Amino acid sequence: MKLGKSLIITGLLFSSILGSVNVGSITAMAADGGATPPVISPAPETREISVHYIDADGKQITDGEFLWSAKRSIYVTPDATKFSVSKLNLPENYKLAVDSTDINIASDVNGLDVKVVNVPRVTVDVEYPKGTTDKTLPDKLNLIDVTKQVRAGNVTLPEGYEILDYKNGKVTLQKVNNSEVQIIFVDENNKQVKTDSLKNKNILETVSAREVTAPEGYTVIPDQNAVIASQTNGGVTSYAAIINVKKNAPTATHNGSNTSVKHGSHGGYVSQKVRVSFVDQDGDEVGYQQLNGKASFDTKISAPAGYSFVNANEANIKFDKSGNKDLKLKVTKNRPVSTMEEGIVTTNSGDFKHLYTIEGKDITNRGLSGDSKWYTDQYATINGEKMFRVATNEWVKATDVYK
């Protein structure tokens, strides 16, 4: 919230913490291309609704986590008779005492009590890989929202384990292991040239071109990151990765008038090719991976940095006899983790400062004027830059302000 004569930002501001604001002094900025946005005065009729939270017994909520998140003041139009529950920004472990998506209000009411209840945690069973003998590992986990937490990866897990799947009230974990990985060298014709191995390799990583030595007479094609595939036979799992190489130019040897050229031999290995496209919620490709593997092998791939799979099961790719194919897998951008820190930031002098969503998208119709003060309650690293939150899902770069 700006601490001055005018507010440049719109949306759900932090009046709940600093007190009420003279709505008549609020202004907004609308961007037009790259030009400095003009100042536009919104309708002055918007009224503030103070919100007081109580529990099932009518007592005031004192939970610190709740008070950090929930809005204690919102704005509605003068004739509004209801507003969305989402405006309250309730933390995930709380909900309305009566299930509803809207809250009804009278047109002459400027304050109301909202009854909320704590959401109980859900106890789920934990399944470990076959052969796990560690008796100290927990066999149950307590979660607030199982699906959301598992997908977000923010469950506290036993050290050395990661989530493989969640279904039917059970979280399946897998151990993060290092193992010996067979390296299969394949030439330009997808023919096996030679095999080698890497000892104690993290099987959840890829094999880079720098980690291997090319067979004699061949050169490893640079900038490769080969996915490690797995195959289980008789309860024993083996791992392999395919590295592409190219044959060096043949060396001619003169023996009298005869010229002989030595060529390497080819094996009978033929790889299957799979191109995986990672597509975001807008349908845009945000990355791709070219996989090579032998039929009957399978592998687990990772989403591009900063993204997660919409369907975690799609991370498992199976190579089959159908041959080359293209896959499109849906991914969603991860939300940065913010750190709570209250304070006042002042924008640098000069032009207006851009605002961004927590997803890193530029907000084109609003900005902060120079030399203006704003309340902030948290900061986060967004698109590699530190930013301060100055309104609901509106962030300003740390380089554009000072504290």
Phi, psi and omega in degrees: 000133178287138179255075183193203185279338182219155176246125180273333187270151174241176182109197180275101183271173187268046178293341181297339184257321184263000180100182183287158182238143174290101186298333180294345181263002182282134174234166181223158179238133178244125183279145176232095184065228180264003184281161177293126185295142176284157179273126182236131180271124178281173178299133184278359187280349184304131182248149181267137176245118176278135184244129177244127184261132179229158178269189184297337180265006180083009180270149181294140178286129180241003180300122182299318179299320179296313184293333177293326189262312189293139178280131178258007177203133177227169179239138178223167177286157185304326183261013182295138177247357177196164174213160183286140177300331181300336178297335183284340179055049179294141176294161188294341181265019175224153174210168177296147178297328175247121183300123179195152177265347181227156175240127181278141178221151174277153185294340182256011182264131177243010177198148180205158174265135178242120181270125181234160177229151177284135179276120181294148176286151180256132177266124180237152177283153178242132178245133181251165178302152179301139179094357179290125184243359182292112183284347183275351182288137180291143178260002177216154175231145177255118184234152176278302180233099190303306184299314182296315184291319179296317181293323181281346179071025183253026176273138176284116186248159173302144182300134178090007180233156175222161182283129175262318185196159171221125174195153178054040176071020181226132175263124178260126181252155173229149183277140176275106188246157164253144182206170174282133182240124176285133178256122180252115179273128183234136183272190184297339181262015181062030177257138179291132180259314184194163174237154177212191179208154172246130181271146173051048181265136176293115186286350178270355177262174173263165176260120181270160180299333182287345184272351186237160177247128184294148174299157180301132180089002182229161176234134178288129177293125187290168174061032175267148171222091187278133178284140179273121179261158181232154176213134182244125177228125179061031179083358180254126181259130176244157185233145181210154176220144181258128177245128180274135179230162175234146183285136177293157177302134182299143179263120181274132177242126182267127178230089188071232180267358182264144176239123180243143179239126181268130178242147176285163179266158180248141174272186183257017184278128176237127183267157173262138180252136176225126174259122181253120176259133177261120187243131181273186185293342178269001181084008180271142176282122181254004178165167177208164179219135176258118182251143173237135180198160179273144179306138182086351174276155172223164182210160175248128181251165179250148175291159177304155180306130180088003181232160175228153177290138173294318175244107185300333181294337182287353177289345180266115183253129180252129175271128180230181186281359181289347175091204185295143179202162177246138178238144173240117182248135181278134178230160177230145183286135179289142176275131178300150177272126182263159177243130181287128177197107180279151177170185178241131175246145178243129181288149177293159179294158176110211185296167179295154183257136182290151174246153183224153171280168179292342174279355178093007180276138180289129175272111192274345184252012178213157177194174179250135179285158178292152178057039177242148184258142184220142174280138175228146180240354180196164176225160181204161173265114183238125183053037177081003181238142177287134179224152177252140177276128179241356175194174181300116181053037175225120189233146178240144181295142179297333180286347180263359182220170171219156183252000000 
